[in-house]
Amino acid sequence: MITFAWPWLALCLPLPFIIAKLLPPRAQTNSALKVPFTLPEVRSGNYMANNRNLPLPIFISLWCLFVLALTRPQWLGEPVPIASESREMMIAVDLSGSMQIEDMELNGRQINRLEMLKTLLGDFIERRQGDRLGLILFADDAYMQTPMTYDRQTVKQMLDEAVIGLVGQKTAIGDAIALSVKRFLNKEDSNRVLVLLTDGQNTSGKVTPDQALEVAVANDVTIYTIGIGAEVMMERSLFGNRKVNPSRDLDEGSLQHIAKQTDGSYFRATDSASMSRIYQMLDQLEPVEQEQQQMRPLTALFYYPLALIMIIIIGLCLLPTLSALYQAVRQPRGANNVR
C-alpha cells in the first residue's frame, strides 16, 4: 500500500491561496491599456506565449504535485521474514570413483550413487530456507565449491554440475572435515553443522580423520555422517549372476566414531527411500530457524510527481515554439504573379 513519510506537510496545500488573500489588491489599470481580444495574436493563439501570468489551473496542478512530493509518498511492500540468528550448514560430498556404482534405484530407474545424491540432496537444500549453506567437494583433495551463502539455488546448481573424477578418484575425508572447520572459525555466533556424505574410507589427503576430528571437537562442530551404498547388488560374471556387497569399502566404524565424538549422528543410506528419510531426520535434528522478525521494504515514489512537474514546465517552455510552428504550417502560401 501507499504511505507518506511526512503527511503533515500536506497542510502547505492552501498556503498560496492564504498568501493571495493576505496580500493587498493590485492597483486597477486603465481600461484603455488592456489588450483587446480582437488582436490577431490572440486569435492566432500567441496570447499564451506573450502572457507572463501562469494560468490558474496549471499553477494549482503544479503546486499540488509539489506538495505531494514533499509528503514523500512511498510504497510499502509485502512482509519479508528475517531470521533472528545466523544458522550455517556445510555439506561435504564425496566425488571419488566409487560414486559411479549403479546400485541405487530412483523412480524405477537404476542410477549411480552421485545421481541419486544430487536429486535428493537438492530437495533437502531447497527446504533449508533461512540457513546459510556451503558446499565442499572432495576426492583426492577437498575444495570449497560454494562458500556460505543464503542463495540456495546457487548451491544446488553447483551440486548439479559436479562430476565424478573432478578432483580425483580417492577419498580425503580428513581434508573435507578440516576444510569445513576452517570455514566455521570466523563465525562465533552460529551453529556449526557439517553433513558429510561418502561411500568409502579415507584413502587420501593431508589430514587424517582423527586429526580433523580433534579440530572439529575443539571448535564445537557437529558432524552428521552418511554412508552411501547398497548392501546387496547383482553382478554379472563368467559364471552367471552373483550377489556382491558394493559397500565393502565403506568404513562405517570411522563414520560412527566421528559422528559420536561431535554429538552428531551416523546414517546409513542403502537406497533412495532411506536417503529421503535421512534428510527428513536431519530437518528434525537441525530445524530451520523460525523467523522472529519481519521487514516490509519501502520504495520511494516522490520522484513521480517531481518528474510530472518537470514535464509540465518543459511543455510550457516549448509552447511558444510549438505555437509558432503550428501557425507557420497553417498559414497558406501566397502566390505572387510577376508580369
N, C-alpha and C positions, 0 to 999 in steps of 0.2 A: 504494500500500500504506500501511498504518498504521505510523507510527513514534512514538517517545516522545523528547521533548527532554530530560527528566530521569528516565531509567528507574531510577536508583539510589534515588529516593525511594520505590520500591516496598518497600524494606527497612522502612519505617514500618508496614507492614501488620500485623505481630504485636505492635506496641507496646502496645495496650490490654490484651492478654492477659498480656504480661510485667508490666505495672504491676499488674494484678489479682493475679498470683502473689506479687509483692513486698510488696503491702500486707498489714498484719496482718488476720486474720479479724475480722469484726464480732461483737460480743457477742451470744450467744443470748438471745432474748427469751422471756418466759414464754409457754408454750403457751396459757395462758388468754386471752392478749391477741390471739391470732391470729384472723384473720377467718374465721369458718366459711363453708364453701362452700354452706351451705344458706340463706344470706341471700337475700332477694328481689332485692336489687340485683345480686347475682352471677348469679342465674338470669335476670334481665332483660337482662343484657349491659352494665350500668353499671359493671362492675368495671374495665374498661379506662379509663373516664372518670375514676374516682376513684383509680386506682393511678398513682403518680408514677414508678414504675420503668419504663423503656423495655424492651419485650420484646427478648430477646437476638437473635432473627433479624432484627428491624428494625434494631437497633443495628449488627449485623455488616454488613448491606446498606449502611447509611449510611456506615459507616467505609470500606468497600471502594470505594464511589463517590467518597468524598472523596480517598482515596489515588490513585485512578485520575485524578482531575482534577489532583492535584499533579504527576503524572508528565508532564503536558502532552501528551496524545495529539494527533497531527496527521496529516493525510492528505497523502502525498507524491504529487503528480500526475505526469503523463507529461512527459518531457523536452521543453522548448521551445527551439528554436535561437535563438541571438542572434548577429547579425552582429558580426564583430570590429572593423569600422571603418565609418564612415559613407560611403555612396555615394549621390550625388544626380544626378538627371537631370531636366532641364527639357524639356518638349515644347511647341513653338510651332506652332499650327495656323492656317492661312490660312482666313478666312471671307469672302473677297471674293466678288463676284458671279459670277466665272468658275468658282467651285467647284460651281455648279449645272449645268454642262455634262454631259450624259449620254453620256459617251464611254467608260464603264467597264462591264465585264461581270463579274458575280459569280453563280456557280451558275446559269448560263444565263439570267440576267436583266439587262437593261440598266439601269444605275443611274448616278447622278451621282457626281462625284468625292468629295464630302464623305461620302456614304453608304458608299462603298467604304472610305474612310479610317477611318470610325468602326468598321466591322466588323473590319478587320484590325489597326488600331492598338489596339483594345480587347483583342484576343488578345495583342498584344505587352505591354500593360500588365499583364495577368494573369500573365505569366511573370516579371515583374520582382520576384519575392518577395525581400524583404530590402532593397530600394532605396527611397529617398525620392524620390517623383515630384512634379512640379509641372506645371501646365497653363496656357499662355498662349494666348489667342485674339487674333487681330489682323486688321484690315482697314484702315479709315481711321486707327485708333489701335490700340495694343496695351494689353491689360489682363490682370491676373492673375486667372484664373478659379479656380484651386486652388493655394494655396501648397504648399510642400514638405511631404509627408506620407507616412507608411507605409501609409495607407489607400488601397489601390489601387482598391477598389470605388467610393470617392467620386470619384476621378479619372476613372474610366471612366464613372460616371454623369454627371458634369459634361460630359464629352465628348459623350455621347449626347444631352444636352439642348441642345447648341449648334446654332444655326440660321444659315443664310446670311443676311447682311444685318444681323446683330445689332449689329455695330459699324461698319456702312457697307458700301461697295461697292469701295473701292480696296484697295491693298496697302501696308502700312507695315512692310517687312522690317527696316529700320534700327531702328525703335522696338521691335520684338519682340526683336531681339538685345540692345539696350541694356537693356531691362527684365529680360531673363534674367541678364545680367551683374550687374545691381544686386542681384538676389536671391542671387547667389553671394558677394557681398562679405563677408558676415558669417560665411562658412564657410571656415575656413582649412585644416581637416584632412580635406577631402573632395575626391573627383574632381569636376570641373565639366564636365558634358556637356550640350550643347544639341542637340536633334533638331528641325530646322526643316523644316516641310512647307509648300510653296507651289506654286502653278501659274502664277505670273506674275512680274512685276518690280516693283521699288519705285516706287510712284506717289504715295505719301502719307507723312505722318509728320513729326515734328520733327527726327529724327536720320537722316542718310543712312547707307546700308550701310557706306560707307568709314569714317565716324566711329565707328559702332558696332563695326566690325571692329578698329579701333585699341584700343578699350577692352577688347574680348574678348581680344586678344593680350596686352595688358598684364596681364591678370588670369588668364592661363592657362586660358581656357575653350576646350574642344574642341567644335567645331561640326560636326555631320553634317547636310548639306543634302539634301533630297529634292525633286526636281522631279516634279510630278504632271501627267499628261495624256497622252492617246493621240497618236500621230504621224499617224494617218490616221483620218478619220471621213467617213462618207457623209452628205451634206447635201442636203435637198430644195430645189429652186428651180423657177422657172417653166419652165425648160428641161430639167427632169428631175433625176435624182440626179447629184451630182458629189462628187469627193473633195476634202476640205479638211484642213488641218492645224489642229486645235483648240488646239494648244500653241504657236502662233506668237508669243504674248506672253511665253512663258517665257524668262527671262533666265538661260540655263544658264551663260554665261560668268561672271556675277557670283556665282552659287551655287558654282561650281567654285573661284573665287578665295577666297571666304570659307572654304570647307572646307580648302583647301590651306594658307592662312595660319595656321589654328588647329590644324594636324596632324589634321584630321578627314578625311572622305571625302564625295564627292558621289555620289548615286544617282539613277537615272532610273527612275521608275515609270510605265510605259505601260499596264499592266493590273493586275488583281488578283494574277496569278501573280508578276509581277515585284515588286510591293509586298510580297507574302508573303516572297519571297526576301530582300528588303532587310532586313526585320525579323529574319530568321534571321542575316544577316551582322552586324547590329548586336549581336545576342546574343553573337556570337563576338568582335567588336571590343571590346565593353564587357560582359564576362561578369558575371553576377550574383555578388555576393560570396558566397564559400563560408563557411558557418557554421563558426567555430572553437570556439565555446563553446556550452554548453547550460545551461539553467536549468530546475530542477524546482520548480514552485510548491508552496508549503506552505499548507494550510488548517487552522487551529486547530480542534480538536474538544473541548477541555476543557470548554466550556460545556454540552455534552450531559450529562455526569454531574452537573454542578452544577445544571442545570435539573431533573434527576430527583430530586436531593436536596431541592430546594425543593418539588417536587410532593408528595413523601412527608411532609415536615414540615407542609405546609399540610393534607394529608389527616389527619394525626394531630391537628392543632389543631381541625379541624372534626368529628372523630369523636364527641366528646360531644354536640354539637348534632345531628348526624345520628342518633345513637343515641336521643336523646330524642324526636326527631320520629318515628322508627320505632316506638317504644313507644307514642307518642300515637296513631299511626294504628292499631296493632294492638289497643289497649285498647277493648273493646266499651263502647258507651254504655249506662248503666243507665237503667232506666225507673222513675220514682217515681210510684206511684199515690196520688193525693190524693183522699181521701174527704171 
